[in-house]
Amino acid sequence: MSKLYFRYGAMNSGKSTNLMQVAYNYEERGMNVIVIKPKTDTKGGEKVVSRLGVERKVDIVIENKTNVFTEIENWLKNQGEINCLLVDEAQFFKKEQIDELFRVAVVLNIPTICYGLRTDFMMEGFEGSERLLLLSHSIEELKTICTCGKKALLNGRKINGNFVFEGEQVAIDGEDSVEYQSLCPKCYYELLNKSKID
């Protein structure tokens, strides 16, 4: 039986880069990999884009109501063997879709590696990530650092260069003057307190 993996980390922890490295490693050995991502993630269009400047075309962009298990089952029938399924921006998937990814690993016997954020800029969980934390056979943190040099655990949202701590959960990096910065908890709270004073 294959496993469902969740590799999470704050912004800039190398999730997309790691995904592309894993894809390269499989393909270098002559194995078939498919990459999927949710339509919610509009950054890069139909590509996985790394901050290092590396990119890769996605095989399937998944809509909110798409049954991921059925989509992968159809791929197997029409395209052939899949040795690994790689999932970018997994936090944006619905709970049911994570259940379907779990079934892909267990029933279809395809190793399924999901990459994503654990929490948003308000320290709230994402639906997809919360379900992955419950179902994944293996959970791994990809680490990065805050500007102060400490381990970053949280994500700060900046709009027009200013940190904000309220708003819609989903706002895509690089669109409408939105940026994200990985922060340690101490810096996060300092910025949060400063925003209340300003």
Secondary structure, 3 states (H helix, E strand, C coil): CCCEEEEECCCCCCHHHHHHHHHHHHHHCCCCEEEEEECCCCCCCCEEECCCCCEEECCEEECCCCCHHHHHHHHHHHHCCCCEEEECCHHHCCHHHHHHHHHHHHCCCCCEEEEECCECCCCCECHHHHHHHHHCCEEEECCCECCCCCECCEEEEEECCEEECCCCCCCCCCCCCEEEEEECHHHHHHHHHHHHHC
